[in-house]
Amino acid sequence: MIPFFHPAARPIKAVVDLGALADNLALARDLAEPAKVFAVVKANAYGHGLSRVLPALAAADGLALLELESAIYLRALGWRKPILLLEGFFDGSELPVMAEHGFATVVHHEAQVRALCAARLERRLDVFVKVNTGMNRLGLSAGRVAQTVSRLRGSDAVRTLTLMTHFASADEPDGLLEPMSLFRGVAERFDLPVSLANSAGVIRYQEVGGDVVRPGIMLYGSSPFATQAGTAARLGLKPVMSLCSRIIAVQSLAPGERVGYGGTYRAERHERIGIIACGYADGYPRHAPGGTPVQVAGERTRLVGRVSMDMMAVDLTGLPAVQVGAPVELWGTALPVDEVAACAGTIGYELLCAVTQRVPFEVTGLTP
Ligand SMILES: *Cc1c(COP(=O)(O)O)cnc(C)c1O
């Protein structure tokens, strides 16, 4: 028998606002008009949960990710539109599976070109030929593209071809100049559709253009421009995930008393400290330093001492009304994830992806 447990015993939860996600998708579409929008849902939809977010992405023209098993799961969930595998296949044995499910594949390496040209498939694949424009991670060098395109055009395994690239520095003001001119030099030799833009490229669509765009992080309400505080809100992006918990204990410290492991925080005066049910085992970054903002009962306060596995402490000295049970937002609608990430020396992407299995999720914002 399954033991009974209260569904939300520990007060932490991640609330996913599907209305905000749908609105962010609509914004991406407006910015990149008339391009097709392939919503990027890799890494379990940036930590939000594939099946959870799918209803909010109904308006996307396609989905893009790189985990084959998740792509198959999307078909099982009923997604019939294109699914693009962003790293393609890792072994030729995946090709029949991809053909069976009608997946589109990136081809970024000679080994993949060879495998594809040798394959006998029950259905042809839509292929995105990836050009390396300076990221030097994946992609064919510009000089190899012409020969590759002509081989793929002659292959029985290929239905359509699209040229694509992924920019290393689309979030930097001058980051597009060199790669764009390199890519244009390649693309102008063919009459093929192109796909260039991630979120940063969608936001800069006037400079980047393209027939298919691939926004990821912006859909989840976080900004690809990590160094510019407040960008997400300025762009009109709405936070999708709120990581919420509660105060589970309040401590009174005398001057000189310390908080948490290692006693790294020491009270200067009489202080009130709140203990929150959230720690690094929930995905909150352990390296977030004292001073990182935390929203308690609708007010900003600050983290004090070390984040531990299950708990963290905040300063409640200026919030005398806050008691055990008070609501806490670690990031979300009142406190942008990008701001917390900047304090913790990382980016919103990492925090969103890192929320762990033990955190229960709740969905709001999209009434069927
Ligand atoms: C992850 C990824 C994207 C989306 O990037 P964001 O910065 O999250 O918008 C687009 N294209 C490729 C190839 C990717 O791997």
The ligand as an SDF file (V2000), in Angstrom:
LIG
                    3D

 15 15  0  0  0  0  0  0  0  0999 V2000
   19.5210   26.3230  -25.7190 C   0  0  0  0  0  0  0  0  0  0  0  0
   19.5030   26.6890  -27.1280 C   0  0  0  0  0  0  0  0  0  0  0  0
   18.6890   27.7360  -27.5810 C   0  0  0  0  0  0  0  0  0  0  0  0
   17.8870   28.6040  -26.6360 C   0  0  0  0  0  0  0  0  0  0  0  0
   18.7670   29.5070  -26.0120 O   0  0  0  0  0  0  0  0  0  0  0  0
   18.2280   30.6290  -24.9990 P   0  0  0  0  0  0  0  0  0  0  0  0
   19.4090   31.4650  -24.6940 O   0  0  0  0  0  0  0  0  0  0  0  0
   17.7280   29.8960  -23.8010 O   0  0  0  0  0  0  0  0  0  0  0  0
   17.1360   31.3350  -25.7090 O   0  0  0  0  0  0  0  0  0  0  0  0
   18.6470   27.9960  -28.9450 C   0  0  0  0  0  0  0  0  0  0  0  0
   19.3840   27.2650  -29.8140 N   0  0  0  0  0  0  0  0  0  0  0  0
   20.1940   26.2630  -29.4100 C   0  0  0  0  0  0  0  0  0  0  0  0
   20.9860   25.5140  -30.4130 C   0  0  0  0  0  0  0  0  0  0  0  0
   20.2860   25.9380  -28.0670 C   0  0  0  0  0  0  0  0  0  0  0  0
   21.0860   24.9480  -27.6710 O   0  0  0  0  0  0  0  0  0  0  0  0
  1  2  1  0
  2  3  1  0
  2 14  2  0
  3  4  1  0
  3 10  2  0
  4  5  1  0
  5  6  1  0
  6  7  2  0
  6  8  1  0
  6  9  1  0
 10 11  1  0
 11 12  2  0
 12 13  1  0
 12 14  1  0
 14 15  1  0
M  END
$$$$
